[in-house]
């Protein structure tokens, strides 16, 4: 009994002292001790979360969801035609995190691990949403009528500002939601910015409507699988 109590205390200490991540990292995915079959469940539910959000977005944009219609003229499908912006990224990011959370709950019944996954899902949703909103604000609102060069710098600045804001806001939000008093601030790292490929691509699509940028945007749904996989694979011992 004493060992069990000590283990619970240790788990809770590790949880409360964790520093949240503010990038679409691969760390929890790489350090996960889940079996391949369990990781496959998390990958499946995460993929379904992204696909489900894409289906909702496509339906709201008046695209047909019938497989025969989608594959008959795939060049004119929602996935092929749409320029992904803030709304689409936030929707796919939320779908990814919800799907990853569902998969994580399916494969892991440990209450501390589930708490870590829930905490990570909130962090990742904020991490996806805040930077892309700052990019949208900078490029499409504040610098909308500026030159392409100025808008490019604004988009880049929007990513850096968004990640920094997410670092501050989500740390405070985390303390409130989970009743924590950990005021230690996580130091920003270069990788926090390099991991936001989706934000840079969206910023580029706001500025340029070239075929290359549009084609590059097709990687965004794939990139947004990472937050959900991070959520699903998160445990109390992931650092």
TIKE-870386 format. One record per residue (C-alpha): residue in one letter; x, y, z. Coordinates in Angstrom, 1 decimal. Layout:
+------+--------+--------+--------+
! type !     c1 !     c2 !     c3 !
+------+--------+--------+--------+
!    A !      X !      Y !      Z !
...
+------+--------+--------+--------+
This chain:
+------+--------+--------+--------+
! type !     c1 !     c2 !     c3 !
+------+--------+--------+--------+
!    X !    0.0 !    0.0 !    0.0 !
!    X !    2.8 !    2.4 !    0.9 !
!    X !    4.5 !    1.7 !   -2.4 !
!    X !    1.3 !    2.5 !   -4.3 !
!    X !    0.9 !    5.8 !   -2.4 !
!    X !    4.5 !    6.8 !   -3.1 !
!    X !    4.0 !    6.0 !   -6.8 !
!    X !    0.9 !    8.1 !   -7.0 !
!    X !    2.7 !   11.0 !   -5.3 !
!    X !    5.6 !   10.6 !   -7.7 !
!    X !    3.2 !   10.6 !  -10.7 !
!    X !    1.4 !   13.7 !   -9.6 !
!    X !    4.7 !   15.5 !   -8.9 !
!    X !    5.9 !   14.6 !  -12.4 !
!    X !    2.7 !   15.8 !  -13.9 !
!    X !    2.6 !   19.2 !  -12.0 !
!    X !    6.2 !   19.9 !  -12.8 !
!    X !    6.0 !   19.2 !  -16.5 !
!    X !    6.7 !   22.1 !  -18.8 !
!    X !    4.2 !   22.3 !  -21.6 !
!    X !    5.3 !   22.2 !  -25.2 !
!    X !    4.3 !   25.0 !  -27.6 !
!    X !    5.1 !   23.3 !  -30.9 !
!    X !    3.9 !   20.4 !  -32.9 !
!    X !    6.7 !   18.3 !  -31.5 !
!    X !    7.3 !   14.5 !  -31.9 !
!    X !    8.7 !   14.0 !  -28.4 !
!    X !    5.8 !   12.1 !  -26.8 !
!    X !    5.3 !   10.1 !  -30.0 !
!    X !    9.0 !    9.0 !  -30.0 !
!    X !    9.2 !    8.3 !  -26.2 !
!    X !    5.8 !    6.5 !  -26.0 !
!    X !    6.0 !    3.0 !  -24.5 !
!    X !    2.7 !    1.9 !  -26.1 !
!    X !    2.6 !   -1.2 !  -28.2 !
!    X !    2.5 !   -0.9 !  -32.0 !
!    X !   -1.1 !   -2.0 !  -32.0 !
!    X !   -2.0 !    0.8 !  -29.4 !
!    X !   -0.1 !    3.4 !  -31.4 !
!    X !   -2.1 !    2.2 !  -34.5 !
!    X !   -5.3 !    2.9 !  -32.6 !
!    X !   -4.1 !    6.5 !  -31.7 !
!    X !   -3.1 !    7.1 !  -35.3 !
!    X !   -6.4 !    5.8 !  -36.6 !
!    X !   -8.5 !    8.0 !  -34.3 !
!    X !   -6.3 !   11.0 !  -34.9 !
!    X !   -6.7 !   10.5 !  -38.7 !
!    X !  -10.4 !   10.2 !  -38.3 !
!    X !  -10.5 !   13.4 !  -36.3 !
!    X !   -8.7 !   15.3 !  -39.1 !
!    X !  -10.8 !   13.6 !  -41.8 !
!    X !  -14.0 !   14.4 !  -39.9 !
!    X !  -13.1 !   18.1 !  -39.6 !
!    X !  -12.3 !   18.1 !  -43.4 !
!    X !  -15.7 !   16.5 !  -44.1 !
!    X !  -17.5 !   19.2 !  -42.0 !
!    X !  -15.5 !   22.0 !  -43.8 !
!    X !  -16.2 !   20.5 !  -47.2 !
!    X !  -19.9 !   20.1 !  -46.5 !
!    X !  -20.2 !   23.7 !  -45.2 !
!    X !  -18.4 !   24.8 !  -48.4 !
!    X !  -21.1 !   23.0 !  -50.5 !
!    X !  -18.9 !   20.2 !  -51.7 !
!    X !  -20.3 !   16.7 !  -52.1 !
!    X !  -19.2 !   14.0 !  -49.6 !
!    X !  -20.2 !   11.2 !  -51.9 !
!    X !  -17.1 !    9.1 !  -52.7 !
!    X !  -18.2 !    8.7 !  -56.3 !
!    X !  -18.4 !   12.5 !  -56.7 !
!    X !  -15.1 !   13.1 !  -54.9 !
!    X !  -13.0 !   10.6 !  -56.8 !
!    X !  -14.7 !   11.1 !  -60.1 !
!    X !  -13.3 !   14.6 !  -60.3 !
!    X !  -10.6 !   14.7 !  -57.6 !
!    X !   -8.9 !   17.8 !  -59.1 !
!    X !  -12.0 !   19.8 !  -58.2 !
!    X !  -12.5 !   18.2 !  -54.8 !
!    X !  -12.4 !   20.3 !  -51.5 !
!    X !   -9.0 !   19.0 !  -50.5 !
!    X !   -7.5 !   19.9 !  -53.9 !
!    X !   -9.2 !   23.3 !  -54.4 !
!    X !   -9.3 !   24.9 !  -51.0 !
!    X !   -6.7 !   27.4 !  -49.8 !
!    X !   -6.4 !   26.6 !  -46.1 !
!    X !   -6.7 !   29.6 !  -43.8 !
!    X !   -7.1 !   30.2 !  -40.1 !
!    X !  -10.6 !   28.6 !  -39.9 !
!    X !   -9.5 !   25.4 !  -41.7 !
!    X !   -6.3 !   25.0 !  -39.6 !
!    X !   -8.1 !   25.5 !  -36.3 !
!    X !  -10.8 !   23.1 !  -37.3 !
!    X !   -8.4 !   20.4 !  -38.4 !
!    X !   -6.2 !   21.0 !  -35.4 !
!    X !   -9.1 !   20.6 !  -33.0 !
!    X !  -10.2 !   17.4 !  -34.9 !
!    X !   -6.7 !   16.0 !  -34.6 !
!    X !   -6.5 !   16.7 !  -30.9 !
!    X !   -9.9 !   15.3 !  -30.1 !
!    X !   -9.2 !   12.2 !  -32.2 !
!    X !   -5.8 !   11.7 !  -30.5 !
!    X !   -7.4 !   12.2 !  -27.1 !
!    X !  -10.1 !    9.6 !  -27.9 !
!    X !   -7.4 !    7.1 !  -29.0 !
!    X !   -5.3 !    7.8 !  -26.0 !
!    X !   -8.3 !    7.1 !  -23.7 !
!    X !   -9.1 !    3.9 !  -25.5 !
!    X !   -5.6 !    2.4 !  -25.1 !
!    X !   -4.8 !    3.8 !  -21.6 !
!    X !   -7.0 !    3.6 !  -18.5 !
!    X !   -4.5 !    5.1 !  -16.1 !
!    X !   -6.1 !    8.3 !  -14.6 !
!    X !   -2.8 !   10.2 !  -14.4 !
!    X !   -2.0 !    9.5 !  -18.0 !
!    X !   -5.5 !   10.5 !  -19.0 !
!    X !   -5.1 !   13.7 !  -17.1 !
!    X !   -1.8 !   14.3 !  -19.0 !
!    X !   -3.5 !   13.7 !  -22.3 !
!    X !   -6.3 !   16.0 !  -21.5 !
!    X !   -3.9 !   18.7 !  -20.4 !
!    X !   -1.8 !   18.2 !  -23.6 !
!    X !   -5.0 !   18.4 !  -25.8 !
!    X !   -5.8 !   21.9 !  -24.4 !
!    X !   -2.1 !   22.9 !  -24.9 !
!    X !   -2.0 !   21.7 !  -28.5 !
!    X !   -5.3 !   23.3 !  -29.4 !
!    X !   -4.1 !   26.6 !  -28.1 !
!    X !   -0.8 !   26.0 !  -29.8 !
!    X !   -2.5 !   25.4 !  -33.2 !
!    X !   -5.0 !   28.2 !  -32.8 !
!    X !   -3.1 !   31.2 !  -31.4 !
!    X !   -0.2 !   31.4 !  -34.0 !
!    X !   -2.5 !   31.0 !  -37.0 !
!    X !   -4.8 !   33.7 !  -35.7 !
!    X !   -1.9 !   36.1 !  -35.3 !
!    X !   -0.8 !   35.3 !  -38.8 !
!    X !   -4.3 !   36.0 !  -40.1 !
!    X !   -4.5 !   39.2 !  -38.1 !
!    X !   -1.1 !   40.5 !  -39.3 !
!    X !   -1.4 !   39.5 !  -43.0 !
!    X !   -5.1 !   39.8 !  -43.7 !
!    X !   -6.1 !   42.7 !  -41.4 !
!    X !   -3.2 !   44.9 !  -40.3 !
!    X !   -1.0 !   44.7 !  -43.4 !
!    X !   -3.7 !   43.7 !  -45.9 !
!    X !   -2.9 !   46.6 !  -48.2 !
!    X !    0.8 !   46.6 !  -47.8 !
!    X !    3.3 !   45.3 !  -50.4 !
!    X !    4.0 !   41.6 !  -50.7 !
!    X !    7.3 !   42.0 !  -49.0 !
!    X !    5.8 !   43.7 !  -46.0 !
!    X !    3.1 !   41.1 !  -45.8 !
!    X !    5.7 !   38.3 !  -45.9 !
!    X !    7.5 !   39.9 !  -43.0 !
!    X !    4.2 !   40.4 !  -41.2 !
!    X !    3.4 !   36.7 !  -41.7 !
!    X !    6.7 !   35.6 !  -40.3 !
!    X !    6.3 !   38.0 !  -37.4 !
!    X !    2.8 !   36.6 !  -36.8 !
!    X !    4.2 !   33.1 !  -36.3 !
!    X !    6.8 !   34.3 !  -33.9 !
!    X !    4.4 !   36.5 !  -32.0 !
!    X !    1.7 !   33.7 !  -31.9 !
!    X !    4.1 !   31.1 !  -30.5 !
!    X !    5.3 !   33.6 !  -27.9 !
!    X !    1.7 !   34.5 !  -26.9 !
!    X !    0.7 !   30.9 !  -26.8 !
!    X !    3.6 !   30.2 !  -24.4 !
!    X !    2.4 !   32.9 !  -22.0 !
!    X !   -1.4 !   32.4 !  -22.3 !
!    X !   -1.5 !   28.6 !  -22.3 !
!    X !    0.8 !   28.4 !  -19.3 !
!    X !   -1.5 !   30.7 !  -17.3 !
!    X !   -4.6 !   28.9 !  -18.6 !
!    X !   -3.1 !   25.6 !  -17.7 !
!    X !   -2.6 !   26.7 !  -14.1 !
!    X !   -6.3 !   27.8 !  -13.8 !
!    X !   -7.8 !   24.7 !  -15.4 !
!    X !   -5.7 !   22.2 !  -13.6 !
!    X !   -5.5 !   24.1 !  -10.3 !
!    X !   -1.7 !   24.3 !  -10.5 !
!    X !    0.7 !   26.8 !   -9.1 !
!    X !    3.6 !   26.2 !  -11.3 !
!    X !    4.7 !   29.7 !  -12.4 !
!    X !    8.0 !   28.5 !  -13.9 !
!    X !    8.1 !   29.7 !  -17.5 !
!    X !    9.2 !   27.4 !  -20.2 !
!    X !   12.1 !   28.9 !  -22.2 !
!    X !   11.4 !   29.4 !  -25.9 !
!    X !   13.4 !   27.3 !  -28.3 !
!    X !   14.1 !   27.6 !  -32.0 !
!    X !   12.3 !   24.3 !  -32.6 !
!    X !    9.1 !   25.9 !  -31.3 !
!    X !    9.0 !   28.0 !  -34.4 !
!    X !   10.4 !   25.5 !  -37.0 !
!    X !    7.7 !   23.0 !  -36.1 !
!    X !    5.0 !   25.4 !  -37.2 !
!    X !    5.2 !   24.5 !  -40.9 !
!    X !    1.4 !   24.8 !  -41.3 !
!    X !    1.5 !   28.4 !  -40.1 !
!    X !    4.3 !   29.4 !  -42.5 !
!    X !    2.5 !   27.7 !  -45.4 !
!    X !   -0.8 !   29.5 !  -44.6 !
!    X !    1.1 !   32.8 !  -44.4 !
!    X !    2.5 !   32.1 !  -47.8 !
!    X !   -0.9 !   31.3 !  -49.2 !
!    X !   -2.3 !   34.6 !  -47.9 !
!    X !    0.4 !   36.4 !  -49.8 !
!    X !    0.8 !   34.4 !  -53.0 !
!    X !   -1.9 !   32.5 !  -55.0 !
!    X !    0.7 !   30.6 !  -57.1 !
!    X !    0.2 !   27.0 !  -58.0 !
!    X !    3.3 !   26.0 !  -56.1 !
!    X !    2.1 !   27.6 !  -52.8 !
!    X !   -1.3 !   26.1 !  -53.3 !
!    X !    0.2 !   22.6 !  -53.9 !
!    X !    2.4 !   23.1 !  -50.8 !
!    X !   -0.7 !   23.7 !  -48.8 !
!    X !   -1.9 !   20.1 !  -49.3 !
!    X !    0.6 !   19.0 !  -46.6 !
!    X !   -1.3 !   21.0 !  -43.9 !
!    X !   -3.7 !   18.2 !  -43.0 !
!    X !   -0.8 !   15.8 !  -42.7 !
!    X !    1.2 !   18.2 !  -40.6 !
!    X !   -1.8 !   18.6 !  -38.3 !
!    X !   -1.8 !   14.9 !  -37.5 !
!    X !    1.2 !   15.6 !  -35.2 !
!    X !   -0.7 !   17.5 !  -32.4 !
!    X !   -3.2 !   14.7 !  -32.1 !
!    X !   -0.6 !   12.0 !  -32.0 !
!    X !    1.3 !   14.0 !  -29.4 !
!    X !   -1.9 !   14.1 !  -27.3 !
!    X !   -2.7 !   10.4 !  -27.7 !
!    X !    0.8 !    9.3 !  -26.8 !
!    X !    1.2 !   11.7 !  -23.9 !
!    X !    1.8 !   10.1 !  -20.4 !
!    X !    2.9 !   11.5 !  -17.0 !
!    X !    6.5 !   10.5 !  -17.6 !
!    X !    6.8 !   12.2 !  -21.1 !
!    X !    9.1 !   15.2 !  -20.7 !
+------+--------+--------+--------+
